[in-house]
Amino acid sequence: MSDDKSKSQGQDRQRINVHQDYELRDWAKSLNTTPDRIKEAVQAVGDRAENVREYLGRDKPGG
């Protein structure tokens, strides 16, 4: 069964699926980064959005 794009605000909005192009693009836009950085972060800390935000924040001054 494929992802239903109309249900994008469901419970798995706490996880990032790097295998779905639209999800990767949307997360990159919302986190103000590139899809490649999202993939790097997921590889480093897993697919939980909270952990990815924290990982990406380490690169920012004061983060």
MMTF fields as JSON, N, C-alpha, C and O atoms, coordinates in Angstrom:
{
  "mmtfVersion": "1.0.0",
  "mmtfProducer": "UNKNOWN",
  "numBonds": 251,
  "numAtoms": 252,
  "numGroups": 63,
  "numChains": 1,
  "numModels": 1,
  "chainsPerModel": [1],
  "groupsPerChain": [63],
  "chainIdList": ["A"],
  "bondAtomList": [4, 2, 8, 6, 12, 10, 16, 14, 20, 18, 24, 22, 28, 26, 32, 30, 36, 34, 40, 38, 44, 42, 48, 46, 52, 50, 56, 54, 60, 58, 64, 62, 68, 66, 72, 70, 76, 74, 80, 78, 84, 82, 88, 86, 92, 90, 96, 94, 100, 98, 104, 102, 108, 106, 112, 110, 116, 114, 120, 118, 124, 122, 128, 126, 132, 130, 136, 134, 140, 138, 144, 142, 148, 146, 152, 150, 156, 154, 160, 158, 164, 162, 168, 166, 172, 170, 176, 174, 180, 178, 184, 182, 188, 186, 192, 190, 196, 194, 200, 198, 204, 202, 208, 206, 212, 210, 216, 214, 220, 218, 224, 222, 228, 226, 232, 230, 236, 234, 240, 238, 244, 242, 248, 246],
  "bondOrderList": [1, 1, 1, 1, 1, 1, 1, 1, 1, 1, 1, 1, 1, 1, 1, 1, 1, 1, 1, 1, 1, 1, 1, 1, 1, 1, 1, 1, 1, 1, 1, 1, 1, 1, 1, 1, 1, 1, 1, 1, 1, 1, 1, 1, 1, 1, 1, 1, 1, 1, 1, 1, 1, 1, 1, 1, 1, 1, 1, 1, 1, 1],
  "groupList": [{"groupName": "MET", "atomNameList": ["N", "CA", "C", "O"], "elementList": ["N", "C", "C", "O"], "formalChargeList": [0, 0, 0, 0], "bondAtomList": [1, 0, 2, 1, 3, 2], "bondOrderList": [1, 1, 2], "singleLetterCode": "M", "chemCompType": "L-PEPTIDE LINKING"}, {"groupName": "SER", "atomNameList": ["N", "CA", "C", "O"], "elementList": ["N", "C", "C", "O"], "formalChargeList": [0, 0, 0, 0], "bondAtomList": [1, 0, 2, 1, 3, 2], "bondOrderList": [1, 1, 2], "singleLetterCode": "S", "chemCompType": "L-PEPTIDE LINKING"}, {"groupName": "ASP", "atomNameList": ["N", "CA", "C", "O"], "elementList": ["N", "C", "C", "O"], "formalChargeList": [0, 0, 0, 0], "bondAtomList": [1, 0, 2, 1, 3, 2], "bondOrderList": [1, 1, 2], "singleLetterCode": "D", "chemCompType": "L-PEPTIDE LINKING"}, {"groupName": "LYS", "atomNameList": ["N", "CA", "C", "O"], "elementList": ["N", "C", "C", "O"], "formalChargeList": [0, 0, 0, 0], "bondAtomList": [1, 0, 2, 1, 3, 2], "bondOrderList": [1, 1, 2], "singleLetterCode": "K", "chemCompType": "L-PEPTIDE LINKING"}, {"groupName": "GLN", "atomNameList": ["N", "CA", "C", "O"], "elementList": ["N", "C", "C", "O"], "formalChargeList": [0, 0, 0, 0], "bondAtomList": [1, 0, 2, 1, 3, 2], "bondOrderList": [1, 1, 2], "singleLetterCode": "Q", "chemCompType": "L-PEPTIDE LINKING"}, {"groupName": "GLY", "atomNameList": ["N", "CA", "C", "O"], "elementList": ["N", "C", "C", "O"], "formalChargeList": [0, 0, 0, 0], "bondAtomList": [1, 0, 2, 1, 3, 2], "bondOrderList": [1, 1, 2], "singleLetterCode": "G", "chemCompType": "PEPTIDE LINKING"}, {"groupName": "ARG", "atomNameList": ["N", "CA", "C", "O"], "elementList": ["N", "C", "C", "O"], "formalChargeList": [0, 0, 0, 0], "bondAtomList": [1, 0, 2, 1, 3, 2], "bondOrderList": [1, 1, 2], "singleLetterCode": "R", "chemCompType": "L-PEPTIDE LINKING"}, {"groupName": "ILE", "atomNameList": ["N", "CA", "C", "O"], "elementList": ["N", "C", "C", "O"], "formalChargeList": [0, 0, 0, 0], "bondAtomList": [1, 0, 2, 1, 3, 2], "bondOrderList": [1, 1, 2], "singleLetterCode": "I", "chemCompType": "L-PEPTIDE LINKING"}, {"groupName": "ASN", "atomNameList": ["N", "CA", "C", "O"], "elementList": ["N", "C", "C", "O"], "formalChargeList": [0, 0, 0, 0], "bondAtomList": [1, 0, 2, 1, 3, 2], "bondOrderList": [1, 1, 2], "singleLetterCode": "N", "chemCompType": "L-PEPTIDE LINKING"}, {"groupName": "VAL", "atomNameList": ["N", "CA", "C", "O"], "elementList": ["N", "C", "C", "O"], "formalChargeList": [0, 0, 0, 0], "bondAtomList": [1, 0, 2, 1, 3, 2], "bondOrderList": [1, 1, 2], "singleLetterCode": "V", "chemCompType": "L-PEPTIDE LINKING"}, {"groupName": "HIS", "atomNameList": ["N", "CA", "C", "O"], "elementList": ["N", "C", "C", "O"], "formalChargeList": [0, 0, 0, 0], "bondAtomList": [1, 0, 2, 1, 3, 2], "bondOrderList": [1, 1, 2], "singleLetterCode": "H", "chemCompType": "L-PEPTIDE LINKING"}, {"groupName": "TYR", "atomNameList": ["N", "CA", "C", "O"], "elementList": ["N", "C", "C", "O"], "formalChargeList": [0, 0, 0, 0], "bondAtomList": [1, 0, 2, 1, 3, 2], "bondOrderList": [1, 1, 2], "singleLetterCode": "Y", "chemCompType": "L-PEPTIDE LINKING"}, {"groupName": "GLU", "atomNameList": ["N", "CA", "C", "O"], "elementList": ["N", "C", "C", "O"], "formalChargeList": [0, 0, 0, 0], "bondAtomList": [1, 0, 2, 1, 3, 2], "bondOrderList": [1, 1, 2], "singleLetterCode": "E", "chemCompType": "L-PEPTIDE LINKING"}, {"groupName": "LEU", "atomNameList": ["N", "CA", "C", "O"], "elementList": ["N", "C", "C", "O"], "formalChargeList": [0, 0, 0, 0], "bondAtomList": [1, 0, 2, 1, 3, 2], "bondOrderList": [1, 1, 2], "singleLetterCode": "L", "chemCompType": "L-PEPTIDE LINKING"}, {"groupName": "TRP", "atomNameList": ["N", "CA", "C", "O"], "elementList": ["N", "C", "C", "O"], "formalChargeList": [0, 0, 0, 0], "bondAtomList": [1, 0, 2, 1, 3, 2], "bondOrderList": [1, 1, 2], "singleLetterCode": "W", "chemCompType": "L-PEPTIDE LINKING"}, {"groupName": "ALA", "atomNameList": ["N", "CA", "C", "O"], "elementList": ["N", "C", "C", "O"], "formalChargeList": [0, 0, 0, 0], "bondAtomList": [1, 0, 2, 1, 3, 2], "bondOrderList": [1, 1, 2], "singleLetterCode": "A", "chemCompType": "L-PEPTIDE LINKING"}, {"groupName": "THR", "atomNameList": ["N", "CA", "C", "O"], "elementList": ["N", "C", "C", "O"], "formalChargeList": [0, 0, 0, 0], "bondAtomList": [1, 0, 2, 1, 3, 2], "bondOrderList": [1, 1, 2], "singleLetterCode": "T", "chemCompType": "L-PEPTIDE LINKING"}, {"groupName": "PRO", "atomNameList": ["N", "CA", "C", "O"], "elementList": ["N", "C", "C", "O"], "formalChargeList": [0, 0, 0, 0], "bondAtomList": [1, 0, 2, 1, 3, 2], "bondOrderList": [1, 1, 2], "singleLetterCode": "P", "chemCompType": "L-PEPTIDE LINKING"}],
  "groupTypeList": [0, 1, 2, 2, 3, 1, 3, 1, 4, 5, 4, 2, 6, 4, 6, 7, 8, 9, 10, 4, 2, 11, 12, 13, 6, 2, 14, 15, 3, 1, 13, 8, 16, 16, 17, 2, 6, 7, 3, 12, 15, 9, 4, 15, 9, 5, 2, 6, 15, 12, 8, 9, 6, 12, 11, 13, 5, 6, 2, 3, 17, 5, 5],
  "groupIdList": [1, 2, 3, 4, 5, 6, 7, 8, 9, 10, 11, 12, 13, 14, 15, 16, 17, 18, 19, 20, 21, 22, 23, 24, 25, 26, 27, 28, 29, 30, 31, 32, 33, 34, 35, 36, 37, 38, 39, 40, 41, 42, 43, 44, 45, 46, 47, 48, 49, 50, 51, 52, 53, 54, 55, 56, 57, 58, 59, 60, 61, 62, 63],
  "secStructList": [7, 7, 7, 7, 4, 4, 4, 6, 6, 1, 4, 4, 4, 4, 5, 7, 7, 6, 6, 1, 2, 2, 2, 2, 2, 2, 2, 2, 2, 2, 6, 6, 1, 7, 2, 2, 2, 2, 2, 2, 2, 2, 2, 2, 2, 7, 1, 5, 2, 2, 2, 2, 2, 2, 2, 2, 2, 6, 6, 1, 6, 6, 7],
  "xCoordList": [0.846, 0.0, 0.891, 1.826, 0.608, 1.425, 0.961, -0.156, 1.844, 1.507, 0.358, 0.307, -0.556, -1.655, -1.22, -1.19, -0.887, -0.362, -1.363, -0.967, -2.643, -3.636, -3.606, -4.203, -2.927, -2.851, -1.454, -0.952, -0.835, 0.542, 0.688, 1.806, -0.391, -0.306, -0.63, -0.966, -0.533, -0.828, 0.268, 1.185, 0.163, 1.062, 2.511, 3.409, 2.774, 4.164, 4.809, 5.811, 4.247, 4.913, 6.081, 6.842, 6.228, 7.369, 8.546, 9.617, 8.342, 9.399, 9.619, 8.691, 10.852, 11.212, 11.532, 12.436, 10.786, 11.012, 11.827, 11.295, 13.122, 14.0, 13.812, 14.439, 12.953, 12.705, 11.511, 11.187, 10.863, 9.752, 10.23, 10.474, 10.36, 10.893, 10.12, 10.722, 8.789, 7.993, 8.195, 8.201, 8.362, 8.577, 9.942, 10.079, 10.938, 12.295, 12.343, 12.954, 11.706, 11.658, 10.939, 11.407, 9.807, 9.036, 9.795, 9.794, 10.446, 11.236, 12.404, 12.695, 13.076, 14.208, 13.749, 14.421, 12.606, 12.08, 11.714, 12.047, 11.036, 10.598, 11.763, 11.668, 12.854, 14.02, 15.099, 16.199, 14.771, 15.667, 17.042, 18.075, 17.028, 18.268, 18.078, 17.082, 19.008, 18.922, 18.49, 18.66, 17.938, 17.602, 18.82, 18.69, 19.983, 21.189, 21.535, 21.982, 21.329, 21.593, 20.57, 20.9, 19.326, 18.313, 18.743, 18.698, 19.155, 19.617, 20.804, 20.864, 21.735, 22.908, 22.477, 22.972, 21.563, 21.087, 20.358, 20.561, 19.512, 18.78, 19.762, 19.585, 20.783, 21.8, 22.513, 22.828, 22.761, 23.505, 22.676, 23.171, 21.401, 20.628, 19.3, 18.569, 18.977, 17.708, 16.648, 16.912, 15.445, 14.395, 13.444, 12.478, 13.692, 12.836, 13.107, 14.248, 12.061, 12.188, 12.873, 13.692, 12.547, 13.142, 14.667, 15.398, 15.138, 16.575, 17.254, 18.378, 16.574, 17.124, 17.243, 18.254, 16.22, 16.285, 17.482, 18.225, 17.65, 18.758, 20.101, 21.0, 20.239, 21.467, 21.774, 22.907, 20.782, 20.992, 21.287, 22.018, 20.734, 20.952, 22.363, 22.798, 23.085, 24.474, 25.375, 26.4, 25.006, 25.827, 25.614, 26.373, 24.588, 24.261, 24.937, 25.1, 25.327, 25.913, 24.957, 23.775, 25.456, 24.636, 23.859, 23.087, 24.053, 23.306, 24.035, 23.495],
  "yCoordList": [-1.177, 0.0, 1.239, 1.334, 2.165, 3.364, 4.431, 4.383, 5.394, 6.497, 7.313, 7.596, 7.684, 8.563, 9.987, 10.384, 10.749, 12.096, 13.032, 14.05, 12.703, 13.551, 13.396, 14.203, 12.383, 12.142, 12.454, 11.757, 13.487, 13.805, 14.359, 14.429, 14.745, 15.263, 14.193, 14.515, 12.943, 11.838, 11.609, 12.418, 10.501, 10.242, 10.042, 10.225, 9.674, 9.5, 10.778, 10.723, 11.935, 13.211, 13.392, 14.352, 12.491, 12.523, 11.738, 11.697, 11.12, 10.34, 10.857, 11.334, 10.758, 11.237, 10.039, 9.258, 9.903, 8.816, 9.355, 10.04, 9.044, 9.567, 8.844, 9.201, 7.827, 7.071, 7.611, 7.103, 8.634, 9.298, 10.694, 11.541, 10.923, 12.198, 13.401, 14.387, 13.325, 14.472, 14.728, 15.88, 13.665, 13.837, 14.447, 15.353, 13.956, 14.467, 15.95, 16.754, 16.298, 17.696, 18.578, 19.669, 18.099, 18.883, 19.08, 20.176, 18.016, 18.135, 19.087, 19.904, 18.989, 19.87, 21.333, 22.2, 21.59, 22.952, 23.426, 24.547, 22.582, 22.999, 23.17, 23.946, 22.453, 22.562, 23.47, 23.573, 24.129, 25.091, 24.486, 25.043, 23.339, 22.666, 21.944, 22.162, 21.104, 20.378, 18.93, 18.405, 18.294, 16.874, 16.02, 15.059, 16.356, 15.594, 15.711, 14.741, 16.895, 17.069, 16.3, 15.777, 16.23, 15.43, 13.968, 13.304, 13.468, 12.068, 11.821, 10.796, 12.753, 12.633, 12.56, 11.73, 13.429, 13.468, 12.182, 11.644, 11.693, 10.448, 9.284, 8.418, 9.271, 8.222, 8.292, 7.262, 9.503, 9.703, 9.442, 8.842, 9.896, 9.849, 9.112, 9.022, 8.585, 7.892, 8.793, 9.953, 8.252, 8.961, 9.798, 10.346, 9.909, 10.745, 12.219, 12.673, 12.959, 14.365, 15.184, 16.054, 14.914, 15.656, 15.487, 16.453, 14.268, 14.001, 14.638, 15.13, 14.625, 15.238, 16.753, 17.348, 17.374, 18.822, 19.147, 20.096, 18.35, 18.568, 18.405, 19.226, 17.383, 17.141, 18.314, 18.796, 18.768, 19.886, 21.184, 22.033, 21.345, 22.546, 22.666, 23.761, 21.57, 21.591, 22.398, 22.914, 22.516, 23.238, 24.742, 25.496, 25.18, 26.603, 27.272, 26.651, 28.518, 29.243, 29.252, 29.558, 28.924, 28.882, 27.592, 27.434, 26.638, 25.384, 24.242, 23.138],
  "zCoordList": [0.0, 0.0, 0.0, 0.794, -0.869, -0.965, 0.018, 0.533, 0.266, 1.163, 0.601, -0.595, 1.471, 1.1, 1.411, 2.576, 0.398, 0.584, 1.261, 1.827, 1.21, 1.853, 3.37, 4.083, 3.869, 5.309, 5.84, 6.722, 5.309, 5.674, 7.091, 7.604, 7.724, 9.085, 10.12, 11.259, 9.741, 10.637, 11.659, 11.799, 12.367, 13.466, 13.037, 13.858, 11.788, 11.414, 10.906, 10.194, 11.263, 10.989, 11.951, 11.828, 12.895, 13.805, 13.25, 13.855, 12.105, 11.467, 10.054, 9.4, 9.599, 8.271, 7.391, 7.689, 6.31, 5.363, 4.194, 3.321, 4.182, 3.134, 1.807, 0.81, 1.791, 0.556, -0.224, -1.298, 0.311, -0.379, -0.774, 0.085, -2.079, -2.554, -2.024, -1.601, -2.044, -1.596, -0.106, 0.328, 0.682, 2.114, 2.376, 3.199, 1.683, 1.824, 1.45, 2.154, 0.357, -0.094, 0.94, 1.264, 1.449, 2.421, 3.73, 4.29, 4.222, 5.443, 5.246, 6.12, 4.105, 3.83, 3.84, 4.398, 3.22, 3.193, 4.603, 4.986, 5.368, 6.698, 7.672, 8.622, 7.44, 8.316, 7.732, 8.275, 6.617, 5.983, 5.688, 6.058, 5.017, 4.661, 3.333, 2.644, 2.979, 1.715, 1.958, 3.059, 0.942, 1.08, 1.452, 2.211, 0.933, 1.274, 2.755, 3.367, 3.332, 4.773, 5.607, 6.671, 5.122, 5.82, 5.817, 6.853, 4.663, 4.567, 5.496, 6.174, 5.523, 6.394, 7.864, 8.626, 8.241, 9.62, 9.995, 11.083, 9.099, 9.372, 9.518, 10.375, 8.688, 8.787, 10.144, 10.74, 10.62, 11.854, 13.114, 14.069, 13.118, 14.366, 14.261, 15.246, 13.088, 12.92, 12.318, 11.999, 12.166, 11.422, 12.272, 11.742, 13.562, 14.408, 14.125, 14.206, 13.796, 13.417, 14.511, 14.215, 15.746, 16.864, 16.885, 17.102, 16.661, 16.657, 15.445, 15.543, 14.321, 13.11, 13.308, 12.936, 13.889, 14.164, 15.063, 14.812, 16.1, 17.031, 16.307, 16.487, 15.512, 14.759, 13.833, 13.792, 13.101, 12.171, 12.91, 12.4, 14.092, 14.891, 15.414, 15.769, 15.469, 15.955, 15.044, 15.488, 13.764, 12.803, 12.847, 12.24, 13.56, 13.593, 14.779, 15.83, 14.626, 15.759, 16.939, 16.784, 18.097, 19.286, 19.425, 20.371, 18.47, 18.498, 19.074, 19.145]
}
